Amino acid sequence: MSLLGVRDLCKTYPMPGIAGALGRRSPPALDRASLTVRPGEVVGLVGESGSGKTTLARAALGLLPFDEGEVTLLGRPLARPGGRVPRRFRRRCQLLIQNPDASLNPGLTVRQHLGESARLHRPLDPPEDVVIEIAARVGLSFRLDGLPHELSGGEKRRVGIARILVADPDLTVADEPTSGLDAALRAGVIELLLARRTQDRGYLLISHDLPLAAWACDRLVVMYAGRVIEEVPVSVLGREPHHPYTALLLAAAGMARDGPPVRPDRPAGRGSAGCPFHGPCPLGRPSCAEVRPELAGTADHQIACLVVNA
């Protein structure tokens, strides 16, 4: 049983202004996107800004309505597209949002934030005992009486992680948990987040930081223009053929040799009939503009590319 299963998820947004009022919709934010998180697994969801990573995660957790597709959460299907997660599942599925300030009440101290979480998720334990225990685990014991505006960016992230540790979920989705942090702090934040890792729990880690995701994760899911274009085990990164866009990411991160230079053409992008990376793709052929590539390959490594899969 998977902790999270997403199949062929589609999502569009109304266009702004008069066009939206007339019912016109923007190109798809999600275009038949699929992914799976199994127990004991850390999956990295990577891709450039605007590729659909956050939209996919929020829709999969029932926080955002979607148009088509199927979502299975903790072995149970959502009742309808965009259906909310049943209340009894909310503790078992926790989201660490990208902006830590958005999840913190500016008038509450760290102690009060953690105390609220303790009363909600561990009602049988004395709240103060839970607060002291969790604060010590994340290195916030000396900041319990601090207000959010008095905390550094790393400390705010630790408060979010502490609240997840209190809930002790089966599935944790972390959206850019190291965004805005110094390089020296990033690995420590990820280690805290994964400290509870067992064979029963799973993680979906959304990140722009490809080297960090490769270090922390077992498998990467690569998105581009609302589509999943590759699923690859971290153990074979740079050693097997990749989607040209993935190869470009790896080269830019210094994780693979530079491949053929991209072309100075505009990408087909969202809503294209063929591959959304057609245009700048160094391997592109005329058929790539017309035929939609589907994920193909082995059970562990799949690529959506007509040329690589030829």
TORKOL-4160 file (C-alpha; in steps of 0.2 Angstrom, whole numbers, padded with zeros to 4 digits, m for minus):
310
<pt num="1" X="0000" Y="0000" Z="0000"/>
<pt num="2" X="0007" Y="0017" Z="m0004"/>
<pt num="3" X="0005" Y="0032" Z="0008"/>
<pt num="4" X="0002" Y="0044" Z="m0007"/>
<pt num="5" X="m0004" Y="0039" Z="m0024"/>
<pt num="6" X="m0007" Y="0052" Z="m0038"/>
<pt num="7" X="m0013" Y="0047" Z="m0055"/>
<pt num="8" X="m0016" Y="0058" Z="m0070"/>
<pt num="9" X="m0020" Y="0074" Z="m0060"/>
<pt num="10" X="m0026" Y="0089" Z="m0070"/>
<pt num="11" X="m0028" Y="0107" Z="m0063"/>
<pt num="12" X="m0032" Y="0123" Z="m0072"/>
<pt num="13" X="m0035" Y="0140" Z="m0065"/>
<pt num="14" X="m0047" Y="0153" Z="m0072"/>
<pt num="15" X="m0039" Y="0167" Z="m0082"/>
<pt num="16" X="m0039" Y="0184" Z="m0073"/>
<pt num="17" X="m0050" Y="0198" Z="m0078"/>
<pt num="18" X="m0064" Y="0198" Z="m0091"/>
<pt num="19" X="m0057" Y="0182" Z="m0099"/>
<pt num="20" X="m0059" Y="0173" Z="m0082"/>
<pt num="21" X="m0076" Y="0180" Z="m0080"/>
<pt num="22" X="m0081" Y="0173" Z="m0097"/>
<pt num="23" X="m0075" Y="0155" Z="m0092"/>
<pt num="24" X="m0058" Y="0155" Z="m0101"/>
<pt num="25" X="m0045" Y="0145" Z="m0091"/>
<pt num="26" X="m0026" Y="0146" Z="m0092"/>
<pt num="27" X="m0015" Y="0133" Z="m0098"/>
<pt num="28" X="m0014" Y="0118" Z="m0086"/>
<pt num="29" X="m0005" Y="0120" Z="m0070"/>
<pt num="30" X="m0005" Y="0101" Z="m0069"/>
<pt num="31" X="m0006" Y="0090" Z="m0085"/>
<pt num="32" X="m0009" Y="0072" Z="m0080"/>
<pt num="33" X="0004" Y="0072" Z="m0067"/>
<pt num="34" X="0007" Y="0056" Z="m0057"/>
<pt num="35" X="0018" Y="0051" Z="m0042"/>
<pt num="36" X="0019" Y="0038" Z="m0028"/>
<pt num="37" X="0026" Y="0039" Z="m0010"/>
<pt num="38" X="0028" Y="0022" Z="m0002"/>
<pt num="39" X="0031" Y="0018" Z="0016"/>
<pt num="40" X="0049" Y="0020" Z="0021"/>
<pt num="41" X="0053" Y="0031" Z="0006"/>
<pt num="42" X="0059" Y="0049" Z="0004"/>
<pt num="43" X="0054" Y="0055" Z="m0013"/>
<pt num="44" X="0061" Y="0072" Z="m0020"/>
<pt num="45" X="0050" Y="0082" Z="m0031"/>
<pt num="46" X="0061" Y="0094" Z="m0041"/>
<pt num="47" X="0060" Y="0106" Z="m0055"/>
<pt num="48" X="0061" Y="0125" Z="m0059"/>
<pt num="49" X="0049" Y="0138" Z="m0051"/>
<pt num="50" X="0032" Y="0137" Z="m0059"/>
<pt num="51" X="0033" Y="0119" Z="m0064"/>
<pt num="52" X="0018" Y="0113" Z="m0053"/>
<pt num="53" X="0027" Y="0105" Z="m0038"/>
<pt num="54" X="0017" Y="0115" Z="m0025"/>
<pt num="55" X="0001" Y="0113" Z="m0034"/>
<pt num="56" X="0003" Y="0095" Z="m0036"/>
<pt num="57" X="0007" Y="0093" Z="m0017"/>
<pt num="58" X="m0008" Y="0103" Z="m0011"/>
<pt num="59" X="m0020" Y="0095" Z="m0023"/>
<pt num="60" X="m0014" Y="0078" Z="m0017"/>
<pt num="61" X="m0017" Y="0082" Z="0001"/>
<pt num="62" X="m0035" Y="0089" Z="m0002"/>
<pt num="63" X="m0030" Y="0107" Z="0001"/>
<pt num="64" X="m0033" Y="0112" Z="m0017"/>
<pt num="65" X="m0047" Y="0106" Z="m0029"/>
<pt num="66" X="m0042" Y="0098" Z="m0045"/>
<pt num="67" X="m0051" Y="0095" Z="m0061"/>
<pt num="68" X="m0047" Y="0077" Z="m0065"/>
<pt num="69" X="m0037" Y="0062" Z="m0059"/>
<pt num="70" X="m0036" Y="0051" Z="m0044"/>
<pt num="71" X="m0028" Y="0053" Z="m0027"/>
<pt num="72" X="m0026" Y="0039" Z="m0014"/>
<pt num="73" X="m0020" Y="0044" Z="0003"/>
<pt num="74" X="m0015" Y="0032" Z="0016"/>
<pt num="75" X="m0023" Y="0018" Z="0006"/>
<pt num="76" X="m0040" Y="0027" Z="0004"/>
<pt num="77" X="m0046" Y="0037" Z="m0011"/>
<pt num="78" X="m0052" Y="0055" Z="m0009"/>
<pt num="79" X="m0071" Y="0055" Z="m0012"/>
<pt num="80" X="m0070" Y="0067" Z="m0027"/>
<pt num="81" X="m0058" Y="0078" Z="m0036"/>
<pt num="82" X="m0052" Y="0090" Z="m0024"/>
<pt num="83" X="m0061" Y="0082" Z="m0009"/>
<pt num="84" X="m0055" Y="0086" Z="0008"/>
<pt num="85" X="m0045" Y="0074" Z="0018"/>
<pt num="86" X="m0056" Y="0066" Z="0031"/>
<pt num="87" X="m0053" Y="0073" Z="0049"/>
<pt num="88" X="m0046" Y="0057" Z="0056"/>
<pt num="89" X="m0032" Y="0057" Z="0043"/>
<pt num="90" X="m0026" Y="0075" Z="0045"/>
<pt num="91" X="m0014" Y="0071" Z="0059"/>
<pt num="92" X="m0007" Y="0057" Z="0049"/>
<pt num="93" X="m0003" Y="0068" Z="0034"/>
<pt num="94" X="0006" Y="0084" Z="0038"/>
<pt num="95" X="0012" Y="0098" Z="0027"/>
<pt num="96" X="0027" Y="0109" Z="0031"/>
<pt num="97" X="0023" Y="0125" Z="0020"/>
<pt num="98" X="0036" Y="0135" Z="0011"/>
<pt num="99" X="0034" Y="0151" Z="0020"/>
<pt num="100" X="0036" Y="0148" Z="0039"/>
<pt num="101" X="0029" Y="0165" Z="0044"/>
<pt num="102" X="0012" Y="0160" Z="0036"/>
<pt num="103" X="0010" Y="0146" Z="0049"/>
<pt num="104" X="0015" Y="0156" Z="0064"/>
<pt num="105" X="0004" Y="0167" Z="0074"/>
<pt num="106" X="0014" Y="0183" Z="0077"/>
<pt num="107" X="0007" Y="0185" Z="0095"/>
<pt num="108" X="0011" Y="0168" Z="0101"/>
<pt num="109" X="0028" Y="0162" Z="0108"/>
<pt num="110" X="0036" Y="0146" Z="0103"/>
<pt num="111" X="0030" Y="0138" Z="0119"/>
<pt num="112" X="0012" Y="0142" Z="0115"/>
<pt num="113" X="0013" Y="0136" Z="0097"/>
<pt num="114" X="0020" Y="0119" Z="0102"/>
<pt num="115" X="0008" Y="0118" Z="0117"/>
<pt num="116" X="m0007" Y="0120" Z="0105"/>
<pt num="117" X="0000" Y="0106" Z="0094"/>
<pt num="118" X="0003" Y="0095" Z="0109"/>
<pt num="119" X="m0015" Y="0098" Z="0115"/>
<pt num="120" X="m0022" Y="0094" Z="0098"/>
<pt num="121" X="m0011" Y="0079" Z="0093"/>
<pt num="122" X="m0006" Y="0072" Z="0110"/>
<pt num="123" X="m0021" Y="0075" Z="0122"/>
<pt num="124" X="m0016" Y="0062" Z="0134"/>
<pt num="125" X="0001" Y="0069" Z="0138"/>
<pt num="126" X="0004" Y="0085" Z="0149"/>
<pt num="127" X="0007" Y="0099" Z="0136"/>
<pt num="128" X="0022" Y="0106" Z="0145"/>
<pt num="129" X="0031" Y="0090" Z="0145"/>
<pt num="130" X="0028" Y="0087" Z="0126"/>
<pt num="131" X="0034" Y="0105" Z="0123"/>
<pt num="132" X="0050" Y="0103" Z="0133"/>
<pt num="133" X="0054" Y="0086" Z="0125"/>
<pt num="134" X="0051" Y="0092" Z="0107"/>
<pt num="135" X="0060" Y="0109" Z="0109"/>
<pt num="136" X="0075" Y="0099" Z="0115"/>
<pt num="137" X="0075" Y="0088" Z="0100"/>
<pt num="138" X="0075" Y="0103" Z="0088"/>
<pt num="139" X="0087" Y="0114" Z="0098"/>
<pt num="140" X="0074" Y="0127" Z="0103"/>
<pt num="141" X="0074" Y="0125" Z="0122"/>
<pt num="142" X="0082" Y="0142" Z="0124"/>
<pt num="143" X="0069" Y="0150" Z="0112"/>
<pt num="144" X="0053" Y="0144" Z="0120"/>
<pt num="145" X="0048" Y="0162" Z="0125"/>
<pt num="146" X="0052" Y="0170" Z="0109"/>
<pt num="147" X="0040" Y="0177" Z="0097"/>
<pt num="148" X="0040" Y="0174" Z="0078"/>
<pt num="149" X="0048" Y="0191" Z="0074"/>
<pt num="150" X="0062" Y="0187" Z="0086"/>
<pt num="151" X="0067" Y="0171" Z="0078"/>
<pt num="152" X="0079" Y="0168" Z="0064"/>
<pt num="153" X="0074" Y="0160" Z="0048"/>
<pt num="154" X="0081" Y="0143" Z="0053"/>
<pt num="155" X="0073" Y="0144" Z="0070"/>
<pt num="156" X="0056" Y="0147" Z="0062"/>
<pt num="157" X="0059" Y="0132" Z="0051"/>
<pt num="158" X="0063" Y="0122" Z="0067"/>
<pt num="159" X="0046" Y="0127" Z="0075"/>
<pt num="160" X="0037" Y="0120" Z="0060"/>
<pt num="161" X="0047" Y="0104" Z="0061"/>
<pt num="162" X="0044" Y="0103" Z="0079"/>
<pt num="163" X="0025" Y="0104" Z="0076"/>
<pt num="164" X="0027" Y="0090" Z="0064"/>
<pt num="165" X="0036" Y="0079" Z="0077"/>
<pt num="166" X="0022" Y="0082" Z="0089"/>
<pt num="167" X="0009" Y="0076" Z="0077"/>
<pt num="168" X="0020" Y="0061" Z="0072"/>
<pt num="169" X="0012" Y="0058" Z="0055"/>
<pt num="170" X="0014" Y="0044" Z="0043"/>
<pt num="171" X="0016" Y="0055" Z="0028"/>
<pt num="172" X="0026" Y="0072" Z="0029"/>
<pt num="173" X="0026" Y="0084" Z="0014"/>
<pt num="174" X="0039" Y="0097" Z="0015"/>
<pt num="175" X="0038" Y="0111" Z="0003"/>
<pt num="176" X="0055" Y="0120" Z="0000"/>
<pt num="177" X="0060" Y="0117" Z="0019"/>
<pt num="178" X="0077" Y="0125" Z="0016"/>
<pt num="179" X="0072" Y="0139" Z="0006"/>
<pt num="180" X="0081" Y="0155" Z="0011"/>
<pt num="181" X="0093" Y="0147" Z="0023"/>
<pt num="182" X="0112" Y="0147" Z="0022"/>
<pt num="183" X="0120" Y="0132" Z="0015"/>
<pt num="184" X="0127" Y="0127" Z="0032"/>
<pt num="185" X="0110" Y="0126" Z="0039"/>
<pt num="186" X="0101" Y="0116" Z="0025"/>
<pt num="187" X="0108" Y="0099" Z="0029"/>
<pt num="188" X="0104" Y="0101" Z="0048"/>
<pt num="189" X="0086" Y="0106" Z="0044"/>
<pt num="190" X="0083" Y="0090" Z="0033"/>
<pt num="191" X="0091" Y="0079" Z="0046"/>
<pt num="192" X="0079" Y="0085" Z="0059"/>
<pt num="193" X="0064" Y="0083" Z="0047"/>
<pt num="194" X="0070" Y="0065" Z="0043"/>
<pt num="195" X="0075" Y="0060" Z="0061"/>
<pt num="196" X="0059" Y="0050" Z="0063"/>
<pt num="197" X="0061" Y="0040" Z="0047"/>
<pt num="198" X="0055" Y="0022" Z="0049"/>
<pt num="199" X="0049" Y="0009" Z="0037"/>
<pt num="200" X="0032" Y="0014" Z="0040"/>
<pt num="201" X="0033" Y="0033" Z="0037"/>
<pt num="202" X="0036" Y="0042" Z="0020"/>
<pt num="203" X="0041" Y="0059" Z="0015"/>
<pt num="204" X="0038" Y="0070" Z="0000"/>
<pt num="205" X="0052" Y="0083" Z="m0001"/>
<pt num="206" X="0049" Y="0098" Z="m0013"/>
<pt num="207" X="0065" Y="0107" Z="m0017"/>
<pt num="208" X="0074" Y="0118" Z="m0030"/>
<pt num="209" X="0091" Y="0112" Z="m0022"/>
<pt num="210" X="0095" Y="0096" Z="m0033"/>
<pt num="211" X="0111" Y="0091" Z="m0024"/>
<pt num="212" X="0102" Y="0092" Z="m0007"/>
<pt num="213" X="0087" Y="0082" Z="m0014"/>
<pt num="214" X="0099" Y="0069" Z="m0021"/>
<pt num="215" X="0108" Y="0068" Z="m0004"/>
<pt num="216" X="0092" Y="0066" Z="0006"/>
<pt num="217" X="0080" Y="0056" Z="m0005"/>
<pt num="218" X="0079" Y="0038" Z="m0012"/>
<pt num="219" X="0070" Y="0043" Z="m0028"/>
<pt num="220" X="0067" Y="0059" Z="m0038"/>
<pt num="221" X="0052" Y="0065" Z="m0048"/>
<pt num="222" X="0056" Y="0078" Z="m0060"/>
<pt num="223" X="0042" Y="0091" Z="m0066"/>
<pt num="224" X="0042" Y="0103" Z="m0081"/>
<pt num="225" X="0027" Y="0113" Z="m0086"/>
<pt num="226" X="0015" Y="0104" Z="m0076"/>
<pt num="227" X="0020" Y="0086" Z="m0081"/>
<pt num="228" X="0031" Y="0073" Z="m0073"/>
<pt num="229" X="0045" Y="0070" Z="m0086"/>
<pt num="230" X="0056" Y="0058" Z="m0076"/>
<pt num="231" X="0056" Y="0046" Z="m0061"/>
<pt num="232" X="0073" Y="0041" Z="m0056"/>
<pt num="233" X="0082" Y="0032" Z="m0042"/>
<pt num="234" X="0095" Y="0043" Z="m0034"/>
<pt num="235" X="0108" Y="0029" Z="m0035"/>
<pt num="236" X="0108" Y="0030" Z="m0054"/>
<pt num="237" X="0109" Y="0049" Z="m0056"/>
<pt num="238" X="0121" Y="0054" Z="m0070"/>
<pt num="239" X="0125" Y="0036" Z="m0074"/>
<pt num="240" X="0110" Y="0032" Z="m0085"/>
<pt num="241" X="0101" Y="0041" Z="m0099"/>
<pt num="242" X="0090" Y="0055" Z="m0093"/>
<pt num="243" X="0077" Y="0066" Z="m0100"/>
<pt num="244" X="0086" Y="0081" Z="m0108"/>
<pt num="245" X="0078" Y="0093" Z="m0096"/>
<pt num="246" X="0084" Y="0082" Z="m0081"/>
<pt num="247" X="0102" Y="0081" Z="m0089"/>
<pt num="248" X="0102" Y="0100" Z="m0090"/>
<pt num="249" X="0097" Y="0101" Z="m0071"/>
<pt num="250" X="0111" Y="0089" Z="m0067"/>
<pt num="251" X="0124" Y="0098" Z="m0077"/>
<pt num="252" X="0119" Y="0115" Z="m0070"/>
<pt num="253" X="0121" Y="0108" Z="m0052"/>
<pt num="254" X="0138" Y="0101" Z="m0056"/>
<pt num="255" X="0131" Y="0083" Z="m0055"/>
<pt num="256" X="0135" Y="0077" Z="m0073"/>
<pt num="257" X="0145" Y="0082" Z="m0088"/>
<pt num="258" X="0138" Y="0096" Z="m0099"/>
<pt num="259" X="0128" Y="0089" Z="m0113"/>
<pt num="260" X="0124" Y="0096" Z="m0130"/>
<pt num="261" X="0120" Y="0115" Z="m0128"/>
<pt num="262" X="0101" Y="0120" Z="m0128"/>
<pt num="263" X="0094" Y="0128" Z="m0143"/>
<pt num="264" X="0089" Y="0147" Z="m0142"/>
<pt num="265" X="0071" Y="0143" Z="m0146"/>
<pt num="266" X="0056" Y="0146" Z="m0135"/>
<pt num="267" X="0049" Y="0130" Z="m0126"/>
<pt num="268" X="0032" Y="0123" Z="m0131"/>
<pt num="269" X="0027" Y="0124" Z="m0113"/>
<pt num="270" X="0011" Y="0121" Z="m0104"/>
<pt num="271" X="m0003" Y="0114" Z="m0114"/>
<pt num="272" X="0008" Y="0108" Z="m0129"/>
<pt num="273" X="0002" Y="0093" Z="m0139"/>
<pt num="274" X="0019" Y="0086" Z="m0139"/>
<pt num="275" X="0034" Y="0088" Z="m0127"/>
<pt num="276" X="0033" Y="0104" Z="m0117"/>
<pt num="277" X="0052" Y="0105" Z="m0118"/>
<pt num="278" X="0052" Y="0105" Z="m0137"/>
<pt num="279" X="0061" Y="0120" Z="m0143"/>
<pt num="280" X="0077" Y="0122" Z="m0133"/>
<pt num="281" X="0079" Y="0103" Z="m0131"/>
<pt num="282" X="0095" Y="0098" Z="m0140"/>
<pt num="283" X="0088" Y="0081" Z="m0145"/>
<pt num="284" X="0071" Y="0088" Z="m0152"/>
<pt num="285" X="0064" Y="0081" Z="m0168"/>
<pt num="286" X="0049" Y="0087" Z="m0178"/>
<pt num="287" X="0038" Y="0073" Z="m0170"/>
<pt num="288" X="0042" Y="0080" Z="m0153"/>
<pt num="289" X="0030" Y="0095" Z="m0156"/>
<pt num="290" X="0016" Y="0084" Z="m0161"/>
<pt num="291" X="0016" Y="0067" Z="m0151"/>
<pt num="292" X="0014" Y="0068" Z="m0132"/>
<pt num="293" X="0028" Y="0057" Z="m0124"/>
<pt num="294" X="0023" Y="0045" Z="m0110"/>
<pt num="295" X="0033" Y="0039" Z="m0096"/>
<pt num="296" X="0042" Y="0023" Z="m0101"/>
<pt num="297" X="0057" Y="0012" Z="m0095"/>
<pt num="298" X="0059" Y="0001" Z="m0081"/>
<pt num="299" X="0049" Y="0000" Z="m0065"/>
<pt num="300" X="0061" Y="0011" Z="m0056"/>
<pt num="301" X="0067" Y="0023" Z="m0070"/>
<pt num="302" X="0055" Y="0030" Z="m0081"/>
<pt num="303" X="0057" Y="0044" Z="m0094"/>
<pt num="304" X="0044" Y="0054" Z="m0105"/>
<pt num="305" X="0055" Y="0057" Z="m0120"/>
<pt num="306" X="0052" Y="0050" Z="m0138"/>
<pt num="307" X="0070" Y="0051" Z="m0142"/>
<pt num="308" X="0078" Y="0044" Z="m0126"/>
<pt num="309" X="0065" Y="0030" Z="m0127"/>
<pt num="310" X="0067" Y="0026" Z="m0145"/>
